[in-house]
Amino acid sequence: MRYYLKLAWRNIFRNRRRTFLTGLIIGIGLAAMIFVDAYVVGMKDTMISSATSSFLGHAQIHREGFQDSQDADLTIARADQVVERLGEDPAVESFSRRALSYGTISAPADIASVVVYGIEPENEKALSKVDESMVRGSYLEADQEDGALIGEELAERLEAEVGDRIVITVSQAGSGELSQTLFRVQGIFRMHIQEIDEATAFVPLSAAQSMLGIEQGIHEIAVRFDRTRYATEQGEQFAEEYSRFGNVAETWPQLVPQIKYVLDMTNISIAITVILVFAMIVFGIINTMFMALYERTFEFGVLRAVGTRPSRLRNLIVFEAGSLALYAAALGIILGAGVTLISSLTGLDLTGVEFAGTTFTSRIYPVFSLRQFTLYPVLVFGFTCLVSLYPAGHAARMSVAGALQRAL
Amino acid sequence: MSEQHDIVLTKGVKKDYRRDSVVVHAVQGIDLSIKKGEFTAIVGPSGSGKTTFLNVISGLDTPTDGEVWLNGEHISTMSGNELSDFRRDNIGFIFQAYNLIPVLNVEENVEYVMLLQGVSAEERHRRVSEILEEVGLGGFNDRFPKAISGGQQQRVAIARAMVTRPALVLADEPTANLDSKTSESLLDMMRELNRNTGMTFVFSTHDQRVIDKARRVVVLEDGVNVRDEVKE
């Protein structure tokens, strides 16, 4: 076995140029897989981060039925207990309570439908990016009961500026009567998320509670975990723990399923890329092995004549293919790591681009992972060895007399 | 049984090829017996069937008809691994050229068959050094084929063919690619080895120098044995 490994390794460097070119083709394929994978992982992370860190959070808790009906009466049951539990949960980095309702916002110039969020200004800072998105005016402060934040596009439509008066009208809990409250535009934001920039208003939580007539009630608790992956890895555990008292806890894959679908689709597209690359490798290897086989027909004839069993000749060719794959994998790893590393210096700027209902809020940077440098090279190696069984079998079945005659 | 006293014994051996739907009768019923220690040349013009006959008696090819015994074994019925192992243990091959594996050095080329036989590394090294001395290539162990001349390559091939002391050494036109001086010296050496070791040598050739050195000449024409001459 060791002898044939040595022989195989020496054989692949008999024609250095061809080995290098074949190795390069396979290596480029592997490098492409590493590069694409790193960017897809980066894109996934950015997508999840864009979707969750802007306003959504990694998880949310609502009263059962609230998400479908948006009924102001459906406030979170035993909210104090839930909040206390969240405060003690080591997996929870931060959380913020919210009240929300559909309503209208009117200014002298126009009137628009909006979603009104009552937020806790300080807690919200740690959870969402509303405070970082201010383009004019200032962020809410806890003691400013009549302050409101509106999106830049909404402000344009209403022709409202910082300091202007606006009236928010909502339907009160219980009676359903309309309630109108006067606010002043405290600040104008741009979050690069169309539905928020066009049709959302943020007011202090206490003002929203009063406006909706829900006393200390809240409709939503947005949660941020200490690790983004906690939602996908232990999301079920979280959901189970907080889905009690008639409340429902959901993590982002349930809250924004379209992202989950896109990520699943991305996995399929990676699989297709991998299959295409492997197809390229298959033809590269088969072509090279058959070229080598025809060139060395006489030599194989000699090996068989002096007593080499067909199975050993087959092994030799598989070992040669395996050696070639190792060489190619080394080239591919160096190329893939190099190209990905260089491109990671600048990243890919898709800021503001909306994809599958999510707007990218930061550059996409490739993310290295262990599988790129283990799974893919191992697949290349294994697949190459597997594919080489075809030319190896051909060589093993070759007529010895025919092989000796052909080259002469 | 007479077969057991012969190194090679063929009875009515025929070999047909199909080439572009035309059947070529390469060997048309050859009966031949080669005794131990003979130094025999099978001669004839191109297309006379000598290489085909050599292939058949060495188990590299199967006869269309007839039977072949080699060293007392009926090889016409062997196949696959059995035949590979039989060749490994009983026959040494010397081809016209490109005998050696280019990526193996002289020692590795010579020891290859012993490696297949499972001979220990120490024993392999001892026997390789010995045979290389015998063929005049002592100290060439680490050289690669491309670093030695054509004549030296043929000597290495002879060393590889003989190192396991096989019952039969088959040489298919071994001097075809060599100049006359090298050919002479190589033939003298093989004859010397034949005398010293008692190993049986069979050549296929149309080289007059080989024919002159042979002690027995079998002439083939159109796949038939037309003359069998033993020199005094």
HADDOCK unambig.tbl for C-alpha pairs under 7 A between the chains (distance, minus, plus):
assign (segid A and resid 10 and name CA) (segid B and resid 103 and name CA) 6.07 0.50 0.50
assign (segid A and resid 11 and name CA) (segid B and resid 103 and name CA) 6.40 0.50 0.50
assign (segid A and resid 299 and name CA) (segid B and resid 101 and name CA) 6.76 0.50 0.50
assign (segid A and resid 302 and name CA) (segid B and resid 99 and name CA) 6.83 0.50 0.50
assign (segid A and resid 305 and name CA) (segid B and resid 60 and name CA) 6.58 0.50 0.50
assign (segid A and resid 306 and name CA) (segid B and resid 87 and name CA) 6.26 0.50 0.50
assign (segid A and resid 306 and name CA) (segid B and resid 88 and name CA) 5.34 0.50 0.50
assign (segid A and resid 306 and name CA) (segid B and resid 92 and name CA) 6.94 0.50 0.50
assign (segid A and resid 306 and name CA) (segid B and resid 93 and name CA) 6.69 0.50 0.50
assign (segid A and resid 306 and name CA) (segid B and resid 113 and name CA) 6.68 0.50 0.50
assign (segid A and resid 307 and name CA) (segid B and resid 84 and name CA) 4.51 0.50 0.50
assign (segid A and resid 307 and name CA) (segid B and resid 85 and name CA) 5.60 0.50 0.50
assign (segid A and resid 307 and name CA) (segid B and resid 87 and name CA) 5.46 0.50 0.50
assign (segid A and resid 307 and name CA) (segid B and resid 88 and name CA) 4.09 0.50 0.50
assign (segid A and resid 308 and name CA) (segid B and resid 84 and name CA) 6.27 0.50 0.50
assign (segid A and resid 309 and name CA) (segid B and resid 81 and name CA) 5.67 0.50 0.50
assign (segid A and resid 309 and name CA) (segid B and resid 84 and name CA) 5.69 0.50 0.50
assign (segid A and resid 400 and name CA) (segid B and resid 60 and name CA) 5.73 0.50 0.50
assign (segid A and resid 401 and name CA) (segid B and resid 55 and name CA) 6.43 0.50 0.50
assign (segid A and resid 401 and name CA) (segid B and resid 60 and name CA) 5.40 0.50 0.50
assign (segid A and resid 401 and name CA) (segid B and resid 61 and name CA) 5.76 0.50 0.50
